[in-house]
Amino acid sequence: MMQKSYLVLWILSSLTTKNRLEYAGFINEAKGNLAAKSKAEELMEEIHAMDSYEKGLNKKVIKEIKHFYQQIIRQN
């Protein structure tokens, strides 16, 4: 079981921010709001950790993540 967790973490770390947003949306539909909220919070933390150059490169995806996060929060 532990090896499977490392594999999932490796796969998730190699995904782009856009892929991870889409994955969070999938989690919302498949597992429910709590799991999606956790993934959305993780993405928000990553946004806060980005430098301004990286934020500039990911401006569109960041906007989508913030919108998704607001939707998840409203569902609670």
N, C-alpha and C positions, 0 to 999 in steps of 0.2 A: 504494500500500500504506500509506503514511504517513497519508493522509487517513482510511482505514478505521480505523486505530488511534485517531485522535482521536475519531472517531464512537463507537467502542466505549467509550472513556474517558468521553465526555460522557454516553452512555446509562447507564453504570454509576454515575457520580456523581449522576445524577438519581434513581436507585432508592432506595427506603427500605432500611433495615437488614434488614428482614424479606425483601424481595425479593432482596437480595444473599445472604442465607443460603440461600434456595431455589436461587439461581444456583450457589452453591458446591456444594450437593448434586447439582445437575445435572452440574457439572464432574466431580465424583467419579465419577459413573456413566459419563459420556461420554469423559472424557480420562484418568481414573485418579487415583490417590491423590496423586501429587506436585502436580498442578495444583490439586486441592482443598485440599491442605495450604497451598499458597501463598495461596489466597483466604481460607482460614480464619485464617491468621496476619495477613493484612491487616485482617480484621474485628476480630481481637483487639487489634491496635494502635489501631484507632479507638475501641474500648471504653475503653482506657487513657487516650485523649486526651479523652474526654468529661468534662464537669463533672458534679457530683452531681445537678443538676436534670435534665440530659439522660439520665443513667443511670436516674433514677427513672421518666422517661417511657418508657424502653425496657427496663424490667426483665425482662419476659417474653421478649423477643427476645434479650436478652443471655444469659439462662439457656440458651436454645436454642442460641445460638452457642457457648457454652462446652461444652455437651454434644456438639455436632457436632465441635468442635475435639478434644475428648478421644477421640471415636471415630476420627477421622482419625489421631491420634497412635498409638493402639493398633494400627491397621492396618499401621503401618510395621514 
